[in-house]
Amino acid sequence: MDSFHQKYESAFTARYASEEMSYLFSQESKILLFRRLWIALAKAQKALGLSICDTQIAQMEKALPILDFAKFALYEKKFRHDVFAHIHAFGEECPEAKPIIHLGATSCYVTDNADLIQCKTALQMLLSKLAQAIKLLASFAEAQAKTPCLSYTHFQSAQPTTMGKRACLWLQDLFLDAQDWQRIFENFSFLGAKGATGTQSSFLSLFEGDSKKVVAMEALIAKEFGFTNILPIAGQTYTRKIDCNLFHAFASFAASAHKIGTDIRLLAHDGELFESQSPSQVGSSAMPYKRNPIYAERVCGLSRFVISLAQNPAYTLATQWLERSLDDSSNRRICLPEAFLGVDAILNLLIHLFSHLQISSTTCLERLEQEMPAMIMENILMQAVKKGGDRQELHEKLRLLSKEPLKNFVMSVAADLSFGLNQEEIASVSSISALIGRAPEQVSEFLEKDIFPYLSRWKNVNVNHSIVEF
């Protein structure tokens, strides 16, 4: 059989997600977290009186960045246990510390705490990007607060609205997602050092039955990684309810993003709203004239993937036997990184889209004009009846005139004495400013009341993380 020179790689790391997010969930990043957790454990144990010396700590810190992936692979092949492999590989780099590495701990001390550290760090990155997306969309909404356009219900022509008001429909969903993510971030908990079944018996033994020292040790380790909340109850693992809640919040955001992407695609079809296009961009290999909404389409495709992940942690939570089962491990190695990378990729795309949205005001007005007779009929009917007209008779006349162009429609109504309205009176009830209702005020009120106060907490937000070049 011919040898193969390339392996499959995730489309997220190769194509869609940022370098920072891709690195955060890399094997190198995880191994470094394992080692930092072992160092934090040793430091806490030393501070609380265990026989661990400064030399051992110093050796561990010096060996921290020395990573030999070939050695890791050999040890894992030998032991069939990845954490045990990393303990031995780390111990070789700091031989004096080898006897006290992982003292009293179980594998989930490093694997689960590392997952929680990665997730919290990643969520903070995503919150920053979401704030940037909200900031850009808010600017668009504010600029287009009075730009009239046709609204749609059932994707059929409805009443006039404004582009800014429509953008606020998207903005409100993203704002609700931001609030949800912030709540999860603020309540994120650390597993801590719970031992093999969550009772902390190994650590209680090390500290000769002193519970206060066990609690203090856990607090010192959590503080090292920026956690103020520690799970009070655990089996060997942290409750998979945390993953479940997080993924549902991501799925909710992905649904928001999909709705935005779909709306942009529909408006692009009608020529009202466009995303950016580079001078050399090819729309179709067969049809040279095509200008496709590729970024909005990509948002929809990736959003469906993230939405589909929401069920995964629910199955894992449901099938965790008693104090722990290992069938979650292989699953979570895949779904945790992919969920964060997926959301990261969607946010990168939304930031790009919101930075480059282009409106065709001419097309918007043309479509409004085409539908204007239908838009103004009710107002005309009400005014005519108030002047003594027969509602049923006038209703039928308006129905027959409904397909006329606006100019002809207005002239016909003004010429029909049964309406009792002249062109000036018709104009007074059919101006666009009257037809868009409170849309401009709604935009400004929403931005002032909700969005700007939220963004004030992100005054310096400007995503500096590398974003895939679009």
C-alpha positions in Angstrom: 0.0 0.0 0.0 1.3 3.5 -0.9 2.3 5.6 2.1 0.2 8.7 2.9 1.9 12.0 3.4 -1.0 14.1 4.6 -3.5 13.7 7.4 -7.0 15.1 7.7 -7.0 18.4 9.6 -10.0 20.3 10.9 -11.5 22.9 8.5 -11.7 25.2 11.5 -8.0 25.3 12.2 -7.1 25.3 8.5 -9.7 27.6 7.1 -12.2 29.4 9.5 -11.1 29.9 13.1 -8.5 32.4 14.4 -4.9 31.4 15.2 -5.5 32.2 18.9 -8.5 30.0 19.3 -6.8 27.2 17.3 -3.7 27.4 19.6 -5.7 27.5 22.8 -7.2 24.0 22.0 -3.9 22.6 20.7 -2.1 19.6 22.2 0.7 21.9 23.2 -1.6 24.3 25.0 -3.2 21.4 26.9 0.1 19.8 28.0 1.4 23.1 29.3 -1.8 23.5 31.3 -1.3 20.0 32.8 2.2 21.0 33.9 1.0 24.3 35.3 -1.6 22.5 37.3 1.0 20.1 38.7 3.2 23.0 39.6 0.3 24.8 41.3 -0.6 21.6 43.2 3.0 21.2 44.4 3.2 24.9 45.4 0.0 24.8 47.4 1.0 21.5 49.1 4.4 23.0 50.0 2.8 26.2 51.3 0.6 24.1 53.6 3.4 22.1 55.1 4.0 19.1 52.9 7.7 18.0 52.4 8.3 19.6 49.0 11.4 21.7 48.5 12.1 24.8 46.5 14.5 22.9 44.3 11.7 20.6 43.2 9.4 23.5 42.4 12.2 25.3 40.5 13.0 22.2 38.4 9.3 21.8 37.5 9.1 25.4 36.4 12.3 25.2 34.4 11.0 22.0 32.6 7.6 23.5 31.9 8.2 24.5 28.3 10.3 21.4 27.3 7.9 19.4 25.2 9.0 16.2 23.4 5.9 15.0 21.5 7.7 11.8 20.3 8.4 10.9 23.9 4.8 11.5 24.8 3.6 9.2 22.0 6.0 6.4 23.1 4.9 6.6 26.8 1.2 6.6 25.8 1.8 3.6 23.6 3.4 1.9 26.6 0.9 2.8 29.3 -2.3 3.3 27.2 -3.0 6.2 29.5 -2.3 9.8 28.3 -2.1 11.5 31.8 0.3 8.8 33.1 2.4 9.2 30.0 2.7 13.0 30.6 3.6 12.4 34.3 6.5 10.3 33.3 7.6 12.6 30.4 7.5 15.6 32.7 9.3 13.7 35.5 12.2 12.9 33.2 12.7 16.6 32.6 12.7 17.4 36.4 14.0 14.2 38.1 14.2 15.6 41.6 10.5 16.6 41.4 9.3 13.3 39.9 8.4 11.7 43.2 5.9 14.5 44.1 4.3 15.2 40.7 0.5 14.5 40.8 0.7 13.9 44.5 -2.8 12.9 45.8 -4.4 13.7 42.5 -6.4 11.7 39.9 -6.2 12.2 36.1 -9.3 14.5 36.1 -7.4 16.9 38.3 -5.4 17.9 35.2 -7.8 17.0 32.4 -11.0 18.5 33.7 -9.4 21.6 35.3 -7.5 22.1 32.0 -10.7 21.9 30.1 -12.4 24.4 32.4 -9.4 26.8 32.1 -9.5 26.5 28.3 -13.2 27.0 28.2 -13.2 30.1 30.4 -10.3 31.6 28.5 -12.0 30.9 25.2 -15.3 32.3 26.4 -13.6 35.5 27.3 -12.1 35.7 23.8 -15.6 35.1 22.3 -17.2 37.7 24.5 -14.7 40.2 23.3 -15.5 39.3 19.7 -19.2 39.4 20.3 -18.9 42.9 21.7 -17.0 43.9 18.6 -19.7 42.5 16.4 -22.4 44.2 18.4 -20.5 47.5 18.2 -20.2 47.3 14.4 -23.8 46.4 14.0 -25.0 49.1 16.3 -23.0 51.6 14.2 -24.7 50.3 11.1 -28.2 50.5 12.8 -27.6 54.0 14.0 -26.4 55.2 10.5 -29.4 53.6 8.8 -32.0 54.4 11.4 -34.0 56.5 8.9 -33.2 54.7 5.7 -36.6 53.4 4.5 -37.1 50.0 3.0 -39.8 47.5 2.5 -40.5 45.0 5.4 -41.6 41.5 4.8 -43.9 39.0 6.6 -44.0 35.5 5.3 -41.4 36.9 2.8 -44.3 38.8 1.2 -44.3 42.6 1.1 -45.5 44.2 4.3 -45.3 47.7 5.7 -42.3 50.1 5.3 -39.6 50.0 7.9 -36.0 51.1 8.0 -32.7 49.3 7.5 -31.6 50.5 11.0 -34.8 49.0 12.6 -34.2 45.7 10.7 -30.6 45.6 11.9 -31.9 46.1 15.5 -33.8 42.9 15.2 -30.5 41.1 14.6 -28.8 43.3 17.3 -31.3 42.4 20.0 -30.7 38.7 19.5 -26.9 39.1 19.7 -27.4 41.3 22.8 -29.4 38.6 24.5 -26.7 36.1 23.6 -24.1 38.4 25.1 -26.0 38.6 28.3 -26.3 34.8 28.4 -22.6 34.3 27.8 -21.6 36.9 30.4 -23.7 35.1 33.0 -22.1 31.8 32.2 -18.6 33.4 32.3 -19.2 35.1 35.7 -20.4 31.8 37.2 -17.7 29.5 35.7 -16.5 27.2 38.3 -13.2 25.3 38.9 -13.2 21.6 39.7 -10.3 22.0 42.1 -8.7 18.9 43.7 -11.4 16.4 44.5 -9.5 13.1 44.2 -10.6 9.8 42.7 -14.3 9.9 43.6 -14.7 13.5 44.7 -14.3 12.9 48.5 -10.8 14.4 48.7 -9.8 11.5 50.9 -6.2 11.3 49.4 -5.6 14.9 50.2 -7.1 14.5 53.7 -4.6 11.7 54.3 -1.7 13.8 53.1 -2.7 16.6 55.5 -3.2 14.1 58.4 -7.0 14.7 58.6 -6.8 18.5 58.5 -9.8 19.5 56.4 -9.0 23.2 56.5 -5.7 22.5 54.7 -7.5 20.6 52.0 -9.9 23.5 51.5 -7.0 26.0 51.6 -5.0 23.9 49.0 -7.9 23.9 46.6 -8.4 27.7 47.0 -4.7 28.4 46.3 -4.8 26.4 43.1 -8.0 28.0 41.9 -6.6 31.4 42.6 -3.6 30.6 40.5 -5.8 30.2 37.4 -8.2 33.1 38.1 -11.1 31.2 39.5 -13.2 32.5 42.4 -15.8 29.8 42.2 -15.0 26.2 43.0 -17.5 23.4 42.6 -18.5 22.3 46.1 -19.7 18.9 44.9 -18.1 16.6 42.3 -17.5 13.0 41.5 -14.2 12.4 39.8 -15.2 14.9 37.1 -16.9 18.2 37.1 -20.5 17.9 36.3 -21.2 17.7 32.6 -24.1 20.1 33.2 -21.5 22.9 32.7 -20.8 21.7 29.1 -24.6 21.2 28.5 -25.4 24.8 29.5 -22.5 26.2 27.5 -23.3 24.4 24.3 -27.0 25.4 24.5 -25.9 29.1 24.8 -23.6 28.5 21.8 -26.5 26.9 19.8 -28.7 29.9 20.7 -26.1 32.3 19.4 -25.6 30.2 16.3 -29.4 30.4 15.7 -29.1 34.2 15.9 -26.2 34.2 13.5 -28.1 31.9 11.1 -31.1 34.3 11.0 -28.8 37.2 10.3 -27.0 35.3 7.5 -30.3 34.2 6.0 -31.8 37.7 6.0 -28.7 39.1 4.3 -28.9 36.4 1.7 -32.6 37.2 1.0 -31.9 40.9 0.7 -28.9 40.3 -1.5 -31.2 38.4 -3.9 -33.4 41.5 -4.1 -30.5 43.8 -4.5 -31.1 45.8 -1.4 -28.1 44.8 0.8 -24.7 43.5 -0.2 -21.7 42.0 1.5 -18.2 43.0 0.4 -16.6 41.6 -2.8 -12.9 41.8 -3.7 -12.0 43.0 -7.2 -10.8 39.5 -8.2 -13.5 37.5 -6.4 -15.1 34.8 -8.6 -18.8 34.1 -8.0 -19.1 31.0 -10.0 -16.7 28.8 -12.0 -19.4 28.5 -14.6 -21.2 31.9 -14.5 -18.8 34.8 -14.6 -21.4 37.4 -13.7 -22.3 35.9 -10.3 -22.0 37.9 -7.1 -22.9 35.4 -4.3 -23.3 36.2 -0.6 -20.5 33.8 0.3 -19.8 35.0 3.8 -23.5 35.1 4.9 -23.8 31.6 3.4 -20.7 30.5 5.4 -22.3 31.9 8.6 -25.4 29.8 7.9 -23.4 26.6 7.2 -21.2 26.9 10.3 -24.1 27.9 12.5 -26.0 24.7 11.6 -22.9 22.8 12.7 -22.8 24.5 16.1 -26.5 24.1 16.6 -26.2 20.4 15.9 -23.6 20.1 18.7 -26.1 21.2 21.4 -27.4 17.7 21.9 -24.0 16.1 22.3 -23.2 17.2 25.9 -26.8 16.3 27.0 -26.1 12.7 26.0 -22.8 12.8 27.9 -24.4 14.2 31.0 -27.2 11.7 30.8 -24.8 8.7 30.6 -22.3 9.5 33.3 -22.5 6.5 35.6 -22.4 7.3 39.4 -19.1 9.0 40.2 -17.7 8.8 36.7 -17.6 6.9 33.4 -14.9 7.2 30.8 -17.0 7.1 27.7 -17.1 10.9 27.9 -13.4 11.4 27.3 -13.1 10.5 23.6 -16.3 12.4 22.8 -15.3 15.6 24.6 -11.8 15.7 23.0 -13.7 16.4 19.8 -16.8 18.3 20.6 -15.3 20.9 23.1 -12.7 22.3 20.7 -15.0 22.1 17.7 -17.7 24.1 19.5 -15.4 26.9 20.4 -13.7 27.0 17.1 -17.1 27.0 15.4 -18.4 29.9 17.3 -15.1 31.7 16.8 -15.3 31.3 13.1 -18.9 32.5 13.0 -17.9 35.7 14.9 -15.0 36.3 12.6 -17.4 36.2 9.7 -20.0 38.4 11.4 -17.4 41.0 12.2 -16.3 41.0 8.6 -19.9 41.2 7.3 -20.9 44.0 9.7 -17.8 46.0 8.7 -18.7 45.8 5.0 -22.4 45.9 4.6 -23.5 47.9 1.6 -27.0 49.2 1.0 -28.6 50.1 -2.3 -30.9 52.9 -1.3 -32.1 53.3 -4.9 -33.3 49.7 -5.0 -34.9 50.0 -1.6 -36.9 53.1 -2.8 -37.8 51.4 -6.1 -39.2 48.4 -4.3 -41.1 50.7 -1.9 -42.5 52.7 -4.8 -43.7 49.5 -6.5 -45.6 48.5 -3.4 -46.6 52.0 -2.3 -50.3 51.7 -3.4 -50.7 48.7 -1.1 -48.9 50.5 1.7 -51.1 53.6 1.7 -54.5 52.1 1.0 -55.6 51.7 4.6 -54.7 55.4 5.4 -56.5 56.6 2.3 -59.6 54.4 3.1 -59.7 55.8 6.7 -59.4 59.4 5.5 -62.1 59.0 2.8 -64.5 57.4 5.2 -64.0 60.2 7.7 -65.1 62.6 4.9 -68.3 60.6 4.4 -67.3 57.9 1.9 -68.8 54.4 1.8 -66.2 52.0 3.2 -67.3 48.9 1.3 -67.6 50.8 -2.0 -64.2 52.5 -1.6 -62.6 49.2 -0.5 -63.5 47.6 -3.8 -62.3 50.5 -5.8 -59.0 50.4 -4.0 -58.7 46.7 -4.6 -59.1 47.2 -8.3 -56.5 50.0 -8.3 -54.0 48.1 -6.2 -51.7 46.9 -9.0 -51.4 50.4 -10.6 -48.1 52.2 -10.4 -47.9 54.8 -7.6 -48.4 57.8 -9.9 -51.4 56.4 -11.7 -52.8 55.2 -8.4 -52.7 58.6 -6.8 -54.1 60.3 -9.8 -57.0 57.8 -10.0 -57.9 58.2 -6.4 -57.7 62.0 -6.6 -59.9 62.0 -9.7 -62.6 59.8 -8.1 -65.0 62.2 -6.3 -66.3 59.3 -4.1 -63.0 59.4 -2.2 -63.3 63.2 -1.6 -59.5 63.5 -1.4 -57.1 65.7 -3.5 -53.5 65.0 -4.2 -52.2 67.0 -1.3 -54.5 65.2 1.1 -53.3 61.8 -0.3 -49.7 62.9 0.0 -50.2 63.8 3.6 -51.2 60.2 4.6 -48.8 58.5 2.2 -45.4 60.0 2.9 -42.6 57.6 3.7 -41.9 59.4 7.0 -45.5 58.7 8.1 -45.5 55.1 6.9 -42.3 54.0 8.8 -44.0 54.8 12.1 -41.7 54.9 15.1 -38.9 52.9 13.5 -36.2 55.6 13.8 -37.2 56.4 17.4 -37.2 52.7 18.3 -33.6 52.4 17.0 -32.3 55.3 19.0 -34.2 54.3 22.1 -32.9 50.7 21.9 -29.3 51.8 21.3 -29.4 54.4 24.2 -31.2 52.1 26.7 -29.5 48.8 26.1 -26.7 48.7 23.6 -24.6 51.7 24.4 -24.5 50.9 28.2 -23.5 47.4 27.4 -20.7 48.6 25.0 -19.5 51.1 27.7 -18.1 48.0 29.5 -16.2 47.2 26.3 -14.9 50.8 25.6 -11.6 49.6 24.2 -13.0 46.6 22.4 -11.2 46.1 19.1 -10.5 42.5 18.3 -6.7 42.2 17.9 -6.8 38.5 17.6 -5.9 37.3 14.2 -8.9 36.9 12.0 -8.9 34.7 8.9 -8.3 36.9 5.8 -11.5 37.0 3.9 
